[in-house]
Amino acid sequence: MITVTATDIQNNFGHYLQAVQDGDEIIILKNGKEAARLISYESSVSFLTDSLTGILKHDYDDKAIWAERIETHESTD
């Protein structure tokens, strides 16, 4: 992982784009705070797929989720 300032990324974009293509991850700072992450296209697809894996595999309990929603929104009369 490489951390750079927004100004540095602006001035050396080609260099950092090549680093991303080579597999690096770039964290871009703006005023000393993390503002963005630059990752390769392949990594972004993998990240999204991994985050949806539980949903896609139905790795959840429908009845438990439904019961929790009903309990949460039940009237307290």
C-alpha positions in Angstrom: 0.0 0.0 0.0 1.3 3.4 -1.0 0.1 6.6 0.7 0.4 9.9 -1.3 -1.0 13.4 -1.2 -3.6 14.6 -3.7 -1.0 17.0 -5.1 1.6 14.2 -5.6 -1.0 12.0 -7.3 -1.9 14.9 -9.6 1.7 15.6 -10.5 2.7 12.0 -11.0 -0.5 10.3 -12.1 1.1 8.1 -14.7 3.6 6.7 -12.2 0.9 5.8 -9.7 -1.4 4.4 -12.4 1.4 2.0 -13.3 1.8 1.1 -9.7 -1.9 0.2 -9.4 -1.7 -1.9 -12.6 1.2 -3.7 -11.0 -1.0 -4.6 -8.0 -0.3 -1.8 -5.5 -3.1 0.0 -3.7 -2.8 3.8 -3.4 -4.3 5.8 -0.5 -4.8 9.5 -1.4 -4.6 12.1 1.4 -6.2 15.5 1.3 -5.2 17.8 4.0 -3.6 14.9 5.9 -6.8 12.8 5.9 -7.5 9.7 3.8 -9.8 10.9 1.0 -9.7 8.1 -1.6 -8.3 4.7 -2.5 -7.0 3.8 -6.0 -7.1 0.1 -6.8 -7.0 -1.9 -10.0 -10.2 -2.9 -11.8 -9.6 -6.6 -11.0 -9.3 -5.8 -7.3 -12.4 -3.8 -7.3 -14.5 -6.5 -8.9 -13.0 -9.0 -6.4 -13.8 -6.7 -3.5 -17.4 -6.3 -4.5 -17.8 -10.0 -5.1 -16.3 -10.9 -1.7 -18.6 -8.4 0.0 -21.7 -9.9 -1.6 -20.7 -13.6 -1.0 -22.9 -14.0 2.0 -25.9 -12.6 0.2 -25.3 -14.6 -2.9 -24.9 -17.9 -1.1 -28.1 -17.2 1.0 -25.8 -17.2 4.1 -28.5 -15.7 6.3 -31.7 -16.7 8.1 -34.8 -15.1 6.6 -37.0 -16.0 9.6 -34.6 -14.5 12.1 -34.2 -11.3 10.1 -38.0 -11.0 9.7 -38.6 -11.6 13.5 -36.0 -9.0 14.3 -37.7 -6.5 12.1 -41.1 -7.1 13.5 -39.7 -6.8 17.1 -37.9 -3.6 16.2 -41.0 -2.0 14.7 -43.6 -3.4 17.1 -46.0 -0.9 18.6 -45.4 -0.3 22.4 -49.1 0.5 23.1 
